[in-house]
Amino acid sequence: MSKSNSVSSFLKKLSYWQAINLYITLKQASTDISFEDAKVEALTKYGDDDLRYMLEEAINSPNPKHHQQSSKYSIPHSLHK
């Protein structure tokens, strides 16, 4: 099964509210958005294609939020890609 098919299969198994919660979580993980704003966006803009794109992006090419404070944790050089 291809990665895209695996993601689609996973998403099809989610209930509506599980999909909404996943959308909120992925949105908050990738942007500086409040829970309430992410929830409103999820409830008004949610679509299977949007959620599939967000999940595939998170799995395959994560782009973490950048904060001005530096992290107290360092990533070993060998893990940088």
C-alpha positions as CSV (number, residue, x, y, z in Angstrom):
1,M,0.0,0.0,0.0
2,S,1.4,3.4,-1.0
3,K,1.9,6.1,1.6
4,S,-0.9,8.2,0.1
5,N,-3.2,5.2,0.2
6,S,-2.2,4.5,3.8
7,V,-3.1,8.1,4.8
8,S,-6.4,8.0,2.9
9,S,-7.3,4.7,4.6
10,F,-6.4,6.0,8.0
11,L,-8.5,9.2,7.5
12,K,-11.5,7.2,6.2
13,K,-11.5,5.3,9.6
14,L,-11.9,8.5,11.6
15,S,-15.2,9.8,12.9
16,Y,-16.2,13.3,12.1
17,W,-15.1,14.6,15.5
18,Q,-11.8,12.6,15.3
19,A,-11.1,14.3,12.0
20,I,-11.9,17.7,13.4
21,N,-9.7,17.1,16.4
22,L,-6.8,16.0,14.1
23,Y,-7.3,19.1,12.0
24,I,-7.1,21.3,15.1
25,T,-4.0,19.5,16.3
26,L,-2.2,19.6,13.0
27,K,-3.1,23.3,12.5
28,Q,-1.8,24.2,16.0
29,A,1.4,22.2,15.4
30,S,2.2,24.1,12.2
31,T,1.1,27.6,13.1
32,D,0.8,30.0,16.0
33,I,-3.0,29.7,16.3
34,S,-5.1,29.5,19.4
35,F,-7.2,26.4,20.1
36,E,-10.4,28.4,19.6
37,D,-9.3,29.8,16.2
38,A,-8.1,26.4,15.0
39,K,-11.4,24.9,16.1
40,V,-13.5,27.5,14.2
41,E,-11.3,27.0,11.2
42,A,-11.7,23.2,11.4
43,L,-15.5,23.5,11.7
44,T,-15.8,25.9,8.8
45,K,-13.1,24.8,6.4
46,Y,-12.6,21.1,7.1
47,G,-12.5,18.9,4.0
48,D,-11.0,15.5,3.3
49,D,-8.4,16.9,0.9
50,D,-7.3,19.6,3.3
51,L,-6.9,17.1,6.2
52,R,-5.0,14.7,3.9
53,Y,-2.7,17.4,2.8
54,M,-2.0,18.6,6.3
55,L,-1.4,15.0,7.6
56,E,0.9,14.1,4.7
57,E,2.9,17.3,5.1
58,A,3.3,16.6,8.9
59,I,4.4,13.0,8.2
60,N,6.6,13.6,5.2
61,S,8.1,17.0,5.6
62,P,7.5,18.5,9.0
63,N,8.1,22.2,9.2
64,P,8.0,23.0,12.9
65,K,7.0,26.4,14.2
66,H,9.9,28.7,14.7
67,H,9.9,30.6,18.0
68,Q,12.2,33.4,19.0
69,Q,13.4,31.5,22.0
70,S,15.9,28.8,21.4
71,S,15.1,25.4,22.6
72,K,16.9,24.0,25.6
73,Y,17.1,20.7,23.7
74,S,19.5,20.2,20.9
75,I,19.1,17.8,18.0
76,P,22.1,15.7,17.3
77,H,23.8,16.6,14.0
78,S,23.2,13.1,12.7
79,L,19.4,13.6,12.9
80,H,19.4,16.8,10.8
81,K,18.2,16.3,7.3
